[in-house]
């Protein structure tokens, strides 16, 4: 069982610089063809600061954590028995090329079901601009199958 005293723990934030090429590649990878995601002039004409990031890009920045999955080791989450159960993103603003984002991970909750056979670990990961303005919050739910 994951130690419940970790609830509320926050890991050191990390920064991500959003680049044009990365946004275009991401748009291509997900099949997004709207010009605001691939053409900077079209994005500006539509009122954006620069090339717009597709919505699910707010989840991809989590992979930029320079410590990788060290937080899972620190919590004692057994990767061999863990599944990514749910992913939701709440949006508060847009992400554009040139933005420098600050990403902060917080352990929001730990609970179990089926008498402890399944343990759920909920994270909230905030994505904010340099100014501190929150642009997205990732809600990540992991589930661990415990031996009974």
C-alpha positions as CSV (number, residue, x, y, z in Angstrom):
1,X,0.0,0.0,0.0
2,X,1.2,3.5,-0.8
3,X,1.8,5.6,2.3
4,X,-1.1,8.0,2.6
5,X,1.1,10.6,4.3
6,X,2.3,11.6,0.8
7,X,-1.1,13.1,0.0
8,X,-0.6,16.8,-0.7
9,X,3.1,16.3,-1.6
10,X,4.4,18.5,-4.4
11,X,7.4,17.8,-6.5
12,X,9.8,20.5,-7.7
13,X,8.5,22.2,-10.8
14,X,10.2,22.0,-14.2
15,X,10.1,24.3,-17.2
16,X,9.3,23.6,-20.8
17,X,9.9,25.9,-23.8
18,X,7.2,25.4,-26.4
19,X,8.7,25.4,-29.9
20,X,7.1,25.7,-33.3
21,X,8.6,22.5,-34.7
22,X,7.4,20.5,-31.7
23,X,3.9,21.8,-32.1
24,X,3.8,21.0,-35.8
25,X,5.2,17.5,-35.3
26,X,2.6,16.9,-32.5
27,X,-0.2,18.2,-34.7
28,X,0.9,15.8,-37.5
29,X,1.2,12.9,-35.1
30,X,-2.4,13.3,-33.9
31,X,-3.8,14.0,-37.4
32,X,-4.7,17.6,-36.7
33,X,-4.8,19.6,-39.9
34,X,-6.4,22.9,-38.9
35,X,-4.0,25.8,-39.9
36,X,-3.9,27.4,-36.4
37,X,-1.9,24.3,-35.3
38,X,0.4,24.2,-38.3
39,X,0.7,27.7,-39.8
40,X,1.9,30.6,-37.6
41,X,0.4,33.3,-39.9
42,X,-3.0,31.5,-39.7
43,X,-2.7,31.3,-35.9
44,X,-2.0,35.0,-35.6
45,X,-4.8,35.8,-38.0
46,X,-7.1,33.9,-35.8
47,X,-6.0,36.0,-32.8
48,X,-3.4,33.8,-31.2
49,X,0.0,35.0,-30.0
50,X,1.8,32.5,-32.2
51,X,1.3,28.9,-33.4
52,X,-1.4,27.3,-31.2
53,X,-0.8,24.0,-29.3
54,X,-3.4,21.3,-29.9
55,X,-5.4,20.7,-26.6
56,X,-3.8,17.4,-25.6
57,X,-0.3,19.0,-25.8
58,X,-0.9,20.0,-22.2
59,X,-0.5,16.3,-21.3
60,X,2.6,15.8,-23.4
61,X,4.7,18.3,-21.4
62,X,4.6,15.9,-18.4
63,X,7.1,13.7,-20.3
64,X,9.6,16.6,-20.2
65,X,10.1,16.1,-16.4
66,X,14.0,15.9,-16.1
67,X,13.6,13.4,-13.3
68,X,11.5,11.0,-15.4
69,X,9.4,8.8,-13.3
70,X,11.5,9.2,-10.1
71,X,8.4,10.4,-8.3
72,X,6.9,6.9,-8.7
73,X,10.0,5.3,-7.1
74,X,9.8,7.7,-4.2
75,X,6.2,6.7,-3.6
76,X,6.9,3.0,-4.0
77,X,4.5,2.5,-6.9
78,X,5.3,-0.9,-8.4
79,X,5.4,-0.2,-12.2
80,X,4.8,-3.8,-13.1
81,X,1.4,-3.7,-11.4
82,X,0.4,-0.2,-12.3
83,X,-2.0,1.0,-15.0
84,X,-2.8,4.5,-16.3
85,X,-6.5,4.5,-15.5
86,X,-7.7,8.0,-16.4
87,X,-6.6,11.3,-17.9
88,X,-8.5,14.5,-17.9
89,X,-7.3,18.0,-18.7
90,X,-9.0,21.2,-17.5
91,X,-8.2,24.3,-19.6
92,X,-7.8,27.8,-18.4
93,X,-5.9,29.4,-21.3
94,X,-4.1,28.6,-24.5
95,X,-0.6,27.4,-25.1
96,X,1.4,28.9,-28.0
97,X,4.8,28.6,-29.5
98,X,7.3,30.7,-27.5
99,X,5.6,30.1,-24.2
100,X,7.8,29.0,-21.3
101,X,5.7,26.7,-19.2
102,X,6.2,25.7,-15.5
103,X,4.9,22.3,-14.7
104,X,4.1,21.2,-11.1
105,X,3.0,17.8,-10.0
106,X,1.0,17.3,-6.8
107,X,-0.3,14.0,-5.2
108,X,-4.0,14.8,-4.8
109,X,-5.3,11.6,-3.3
110,X,-4.8,7.9,-2.6
111,X,-7.7,5.5,-2.0
112,X,-8.4,1.8,-2.4
113,X,-11.3,-0.4,-3.5
114,X,-12.1,-4.1,-3.2
115,X,-10.5,-4.3,0.2
116,X,-7.2,-2.9,-0.9
117,X,-6.9,-5.1,-4.0
118,X,-7.0,-2.0,-6.1
119,X,-5.2,1.2,-5.1
120,X,-5.8,4.5,-6.8
121,X,-3.3,7.3,-6.9
122,X,-4.6,10.7,-8.1
123,X,-2.2,13.4,-9.3
124,X,-2.9,17.0,-10.3
125,X,-0.3,18.5,-12.6
126,X,-0.5,22.2,-13.2
127,X,0.8,23.8,-16.4
128,X,1.3,27.6,-16.0
129,X,2.9,30.3,-18.1
130,X,6.0,32.2,-16.8
131,X,3.7,34.9,-15.5
132,X,2.1,32.3,-13.2
133,X,-1.2,32.2,-15.2
134,X,-2.6,28.6,-15.1
135,X,-3.3,27.3,-18.6
136,X,-4.1,23.7,-17.9
137,X,-4.5,21.2,-15.1
138,X,-3.9,17.5,-15.8
139,X,-5.9,15.1,-13.6
140,X,-4.0,11.8,-13.7
141,X,-5.3,8.6,-12.1
142,X,-3.1,5.5,-11.7
143,X,-4.3,2.2,-10.4
144,X,-2.1,-0.5,-8.7
145,X,-3.2,-4.1,-8.5
146,X,-2.1,-5.3,-5.1
147,X,-1.7,-9.0,-4.3
148,X,-4.4,-10.4,-1.9
